[in-house]
Amino acid sequence: MTEQQSLGRKSVVTGFLRHGGKVMLVRRSQQVSTFRGRWAGISGYLESDSPLEQVRREIREETGLSDGQFHLVCEAPTLEVPDIETQTCWMVHPFLFDVEEVGVIHLDWESSELRWVTPGQLDRYPTVPALADALAACLRQERVTRR
């Protein structure tokens, strides 16, 4: 059995919110169970059969946005992210959304702060595992979809 095969598997969704060419990162609060203090997109465990509906729910709960205030750009293929630290192979379902109005975003208890960054600035932040890969997958998918 390989090390990756021995890891527990958990499915999660990650939603990137974009405005004016920048994406929103949130710093995970000290109240969450994993990756406290690390930067992430809006995320949560996949608790339903529909990753899209799950990520929409997470965005509503964690930002206070309503469905009409964010719009799906694309869904990228699921990423397998082995993480020895948590003994988990994360199955990440990444999504990219555009947001028109950012002043109405109000974070809940899961995040302690937010920042708007360009995709090229992501490497300046201590993030959850493979966050840059998930965003890059979304941006690639967006280019494919627009063709």
C-alpha positions as CSV (number, residue, x, y, z in Angstrom):
1,M,0.0,0.0,0.0
2,T,1.4,3.4,-1.0
3,E,1.4,6.3,1.4
4,Q,-1.3,8.1,-0.6
5,Q,-3.5,5.0,-0.5
6,S,-3.3,4.9,3.3
7,L,-4.7,8.4,3.7
8,G,-8.3,8.9,4.5
9,R,-10.3,10.6,1.6
10,K,-12.5,13.6,2.2
11,S,-14.3,15.6,-0.5
12,V,-14.4,19.4,-0.2
13,V,-15.5,22.3,-2.4
14,T,-13.5,25.5,-2.9
15,G,-15.1,28.6,-4.4
16,F,-12.9,31.4,-5.6
17,L,-14.7,34.8,-5.8
18,R,-13.3,37.2,-8.3
19,H,-13.8,40.9,-8.8
20,G,-11.8,43.3,-11.0
21,G,-9.2,40.6,-11.9
22,K,-8.5,39.8,-8.2
23,V,-9.6,36.8,-6.2
24,M,-10.7,36.9,-2.6
25,L,-8.6,35.0,-0.1
26,V,-9.9,34.4,3.5
27,R,-7.8,33.6,6.5
28,R,-9.2,30.6,8.3
29,S,-10.1,31.5,11.9
30,Q,-8.8,29.7,15.0
31,Q,-12.3,28.2,15.4
32,V,-12.1,25.9,12.4
33,S,-10.9,22.3,12.7
34,T,-8.2,22.3,10.0
35,F,-5.6,24.7,8.6
36,R,-6.1,27.5,11.2
37,G,-4.6,30.8,10.2
38,R,-4.0,29.7,6.6
39,W,-5.4,31.5,3.6
40,A,-8.0,29.8,1.4
41,G,-11.0,30.3,-0.9
42,I,-14.5,29.8,0.4
43,S,-14.6,26.1,1.3
44,G,-16.4,23.3,3.0
45,Y,-16.9,19.6,3.2
46,L,-19.0,18.1,0.4
47,E,-22.2,17.2,2.3
48,S,-24.5,16.7,-0.7
49,D,-24.6,15.0,-4.1
50,S,-24.0,18.3,-5.9
51,P,-20.6,20.1,-5.5
52,L,-22.1,23.2,-7.2
53,E,-25.0,23.5,-4.8
54,Q,-22.6,22.8,-1.8
55,V,-20.2,25.6,-2.9
56,R,-23.1,28.0,-3.4
57,R,-24.3,27.2,0.1
58,E,-20.8,27.8,1.6
59,I,-20.5,31.1,-0.2
60,R,-23.9,32.3,1.1
61,E,-23.1,31.2,4.7
62,E,-19.5,32.4,4.8
63,T,-19.9,35.8,3.0
64,G,-23.5,36.8,3.4
65,L,-23.9,37.0,-0.4
66,S,-27.2,36.0,-2.0
67,D,-27.4,33.8,-5.1
68,G,-27.9,36.8,-7.4
69,Q,-24.7,38.5,-6.1
70,F,-22.2,35.9,-7.4
71,H,-22.2,34.2,-10.8
72,L,-20.6,30.9,-11.8
73,V,-17.7,31.3,-14.3
74,C,-16.6,27.7,-14.4
75,E,-16.0,24.4,-12.5
76,A,-12.6,22.8,-12.8
77,P,-11.9,19.1,-12.7
78,T,-11.6,17.6,-9.2
79,L,-8.1,17.6,-7.8
80,E,-6.6,14.9,-5.6
81,V,-4.5,16.6,-2.9
82,P,-2.6,14.2,-0.6
83,D,-1.8,15.9,2.7
84,I,0.5,14.1,5.2
85,E,-0.1,16.7,7.9
86,T,-3.8,15.8,8.2
87,Q,-3.4,12.2,7.0
88,T,-6.0,13.0,4.3
89,C,-6.3,12.9,0.6
90,W,-8.5,15.9,-0.1
91,M,-10.7,15.6,-3.2
92,V,-11.1,19.3,-4.1
93,H,-13.9,20.4,-6.3
94,P,-12.8,23.9,-7.4
95,F,-15.2,26.7,-8.8
96,L,-14.7,30.2,-10.0
97,F,-17.4,32.9,-9.5
98,D,-17.5,36.6,-10.4
99,V,-18.8,39.1,-7.9
100,E,-20.1,42.5,-8.9
101,E,-20.3,44.2,-5.5
102,V,-17.7,43.4,-2.8
103,G,-18.7,45.9,-0.1
104,V,-21.6,43.7,0.9
105,I,-19.4,40.8,1.9
106,H,-19.5,40.0,5.6
107,L,-17.4,37.1,6.8
108,D,-18.8,34.6,9.3
109,W,-16.9,32.9,12.2
110,E,-14.9,30.6,9.8
111,S,-12.7,33.4,8.6
112,S,-10.9,36.1,10.4
113,E,-10.0,38.4,7.5
114,L,-10.1,38.7,3.7
115,R,-7.8,40.1,1.0
116,W,-8.2,40.6,-2.7
117,V,-5.1,39.5,-4.6
118,T,-4.0,38.8,-8.1
119,P,-3.5,35.2,-9.0
120,G,0.3,35.9,-9.2
121,Q,0.3,37.1,-5.6
122,L,-1.0,33.8,-4.2
123,D,2.5,32.4,-3.5
124,R,3.0,35.2,-0.9
125,Y,0.5,33.7,1.4
126,P,0.6,30.6,3.6
127,T,-2.4,28.7,2.1
128,V,-4.2,25.5,2.5
129,P,-2.6,22.7,0.4
130,A,-2.7,23.1,-3.4
131,L,-4.8,26.3,-3.3
132,A,-2.7,27.8,-6.2
133,D,-3.3,24.6,-8.2
134,A,-7.0,24.8,-7.7
135,L,-7.1,28.4,-8.8
136,A,-4.9,27.6,-11.8
137,A,-7.2,24.8,-12.8
138,C,-10.2,27.2,-12.7
139,L,-8.4,29.8,-14.8
140,R,-7.4,27.1,-17.3
141,Q,-11.0,25.8,-17.5
142,E,-12.3,29.4,-18.0
143,R,-10.0,29.8,-21.0
144,V,-11.2,26.4,-22.5
145,T,-14.8,27.3,-21.9
146,R,-14.5,30.7,-23.6
147,R,-13.2,29.2,-26.8
